[in-house]
């Protein structure tokens, strides 16, 4: 899992990545400066719990992909089976091109998690 995140972090515009369980536990993270892992992990964890909680309350299934856009950039949440891949991106990044790399990394994490 570590090597998948490290490879993903080499993509243009990717600032860092982490894997978070559906209940909000950070499993692994590859976050470095200027990001603070003690901030990014809890923000991602809370977002997953709150979004999925709201979806369940409305009778919907949990999300598979979610794009969060803020002044600092973007956070992409991609389902990987029992967890989510969370990727922090520059705000000016071309999401279409980067989403291919994110989806590929999510598939690899899902495969590793199933073993």
C-alpha positions as a Markdown table, in Angstrom:
| # | Residue | x | y | z |
|---|---|---|---|---|
| 1 | Unk | 0.0 | 0.0 | 0.0 |
| 2 | Unk | 2.9 | 2.3 | 0.8 |
| 3 | Unk | 4.4 | 1.9 | -2.6 |
| 4 | Unk | 1.1 | 2.6 | -4.3 |
| 5 | Unk | 0.7 | 5.9 | -2.4 |
| 6 | Unk | 4.3 | 6.9 | -3.0 |
| 7 | Unk | 3.9 | 6.3 | -6.8 |
| 8 | Unk | 0.6 | 8.2 | -6.8 |
| 9 | Unk | 2.3 | 11.1 | -5.1 |
| 10 | Unk | 4.7 | 11.5 | -8.0 |
| 11 | Unk | 1.8 | 12.5 | -10.3 |
| 12 | Unk | 1.7 | 16.2 | -11.3 |
| 13 | Unk | -0.3 | 18.2 | -8.8 |
| 14 | Unk | -0.6 | 15.5 | -6.1 |
| 15 | Unk | 0.4 | 16.9 | -2.7 |
| 16 | Unk | -0.2 | 13.7 | -0.7 |
| 17 | Unk | -2.4 | 10.6 | -0.3 |
| 18 | Unk | -3.8 | 8.4 | 2.4 |
| 19 | Unk | -6.1 | 5.4 | 3.0 |
| 20 | Unk | -9.0 | 5.8 | 5.5 |
| 21 | Unk | -11.4 | 3.1 | 6.6 |
| 22 | Unk | -15.2 | 3.7 | 6.2 |
| 23 | Unk | -15.4 | 4.4 | 9.9 |
| 24 | Unk | -12.7 | 7.0 | 9.8 |
| 25 | Unk | -9.5 | 5.3 | 10.8 |
| 26 | Unk | -6.4 | 6.4 | 8.9 |
| 27 | Unk | -4.7 | 3.1 | 7.8 |
| 28 | Unk | -1.7 | 4.6 | 6.0 |
| 29 | Unk | -0.6 | 8.1 | 4.8 |
| 30 | Unk | 2.0 | 9.5 | 2.6 |
| 31 | Unk | 1.7 | 13.2 | 3.5 |
| 32 | Unk | 4.6 | 15.6 | 3.6 |
| 33 | Unk | 5.3 | 19.3 | 3.8 |
| 34 | Unk | 3.6 | 21.7 | 3.2 |
| 35 | Unk | 0.7 | 19.5 | 4.4 |
| 36 | Unk | 0.4 | 18.5 | 8.0 |
| 37 | Unk | -0.6 | 14.8 | 8.4 |
| 38 | Unk | -2.1 | 15.6 | 11.9 |
| 39 | Unk | -4.6 | 17.9 | 10.1 |
| 40 | Unk | -5.2 | 16.1 | 6.8 |
| 41 | Unk | -6.0 | 12.7 | 8.4 |
| 42 | Unk | -8.7 | 14.0 | 10.7 |
| 43 | Unk | -10.2 | 16.3 | 8.0 |
| 44 | Unk | -10.5 | 13.3 | 5.6 |
| 45 | Unk | -11.8 | 11.0 | 8.3 |
| 46 | Unk | -14.5 | 13.5 | 9.4 |
| 47 | Unk | -15.5 | 14.1 | 5.8 |
| 48 | Unk | -16.0 | 10.4 | 5.1 |
| 49 | Unk | -18.0 | 9.8 | 8.3 |
| 50 | Unk | -20.2 | 12.9 | 7.9 |
| 51 | Unk | -20.9 | 12.4 | 4.2 |
| 52 | Unk | -21.7 | 8.7 | 4.5 |
| 53 | Unk | -23.8 | 9.4 | 7.6 |
| 54 | Unk | -25.9 | 12.0 | 5.8 |
| 55 | Unk | -26.3 | 9.7 | 2.8 |
| 56 | Unk | -27.4 | 6.8 | 5.0 |
| 57 | Unk | -29.9 | 9.1 | 6.8 |
| 58 | Unk | -31.4 | 10.0 | 3.4 |
| 59 | Unk | -31.7 | 6.4 | 2.5 |
| 60 | Unk | -28.8 | 6.4 | 0.0 |
| 61 | Unk | -25.8 | 4.1 | -0.3 |
| 62 | Unk | -22.3 | 5.3 | 0.8 |
| 63 | Unk | -20.4 | 7.3 | -1.9 |
| 64 | Unk | -17.9 | 5.7 | -4.3 |
| 65 | Unk | -16.2 | 9.0 | -5.4 |
| 66 | Unk | -16.3 | 12.5 | -4.0 |
| 67 | Unk | -14.5 | 15.6 | -5.0 |
| 68 | Unk | -14.0 | 18.3 | -2.3 |
| 69 | Unk | -12.9 | 21.7 | -3.6 |
| 70 | Unk | -11.5 | 24.3 | -1.2 |
| 71 | Unk | -9.2 | 27.4 | -1.3 |
| 72 | Unk | -6.1 | 25.2 | -0.6 |
| 73 | Unk | -6.9 | 22.7 | -3.4 |
| 74 | Unk | -8.9 | 19.6 | -3.9 |
| 75 | Unk | -9.4 | 16.4 | -2.0 |
| 76 | Unk | -10.5 | 13.3 | -4.0 |
| 77 | Unk | -12.2 | 10.5 | -2.1 |
| 78 | Unk | -12.3 | 7.2 | -4.0 |
| 79 | Unk | -13.8 | 3.9 | -2.7 |
| 80 | Unk | -11.4 | 1.0 | -2.4 |
| 81 | Unk | -13.6 | -1.7 | -0.9 |
| 82 | Unk | -13.5 | -1.5 | 2.9 |
| 83 | Unk | -11.7 | 1.9 | 2.8 |
| 84 | Unk | -11.2 | 5.1 | 0.8 |
| 85 | Unk | -8.2 | 6.5 | -1.0 |
| 86 | Unk | -7.9 | 10.2 | -0.3 |
| 87 | Unk | -5.7 | 12.3 | -2.5 |
| 88 | Unk | -4.9 | 16.0 | -1.9 |
| 89 | Unk | -4.3 | 18.0 | -5.1 |
| 90 | Unk | -3.3 | 21.5 | -6.2 |
| 91 | Unk | -6.4 | 23.6 | -6.9 |
| 92 | Unk | -5.4 | 24.3 | -10.5 |
| 93 | Unk | -4.8 | 20.6 | -11.5 |
| 94 | Unk | -6.6 | 19.1 | -14.5 |
| 95 | Unk | -8.7 | 16.6 | -12.7 |
| 96 | Unk | -9.5 | 14.5 | -15.7 |
| 97 | Unk | -5.9 | 13.4 | -16.3 |
| 98 | Unk | -5.1 | 12.9 | -12.6 |
| 99 | Unk | -8.3 | 10.9 | -12.0 |
| 100 | Unk | -7.0 | 8.1 | -14.2 |
| 101 | Unk | -4.0 | 7.7 | -11.9 |
| 102 | Unk | -6.2 | 7.9 | -8.8 |
| 103 | Unk | -8.6 | 5.3 | -10.1 |
| 104 | Unk | -5.7 | 3.0 | -10.9 |
| 105 | Unk | -4.2 | 3.4 | -7.4 |
| 106 | Unk | -7.6 | 2.7 | -5.9 |
| 107 | Unk | -7.9 | -0.6 | -7.8 |
| 108 | Unk | -4.4 | -1.6 | -6.6 |
| 109 | Unk | -5.2 | -0.8 | -3.0 |
| 110 | Unk | -8.5 | -2.7 | -3.3 |
| 111 | Unk | -6.5 | -5.7 | -4.6 |
| 112 | Unk | -3.9 | -5.5 | -1.8 |
| 113 | Unk | -6.7 | -5.2 | 0.8 |
| 114 | Unk | -8.4 | -8.3 | -0.4 |
| 115 | Unk | -5.2 | -10.4 | -0.1 |
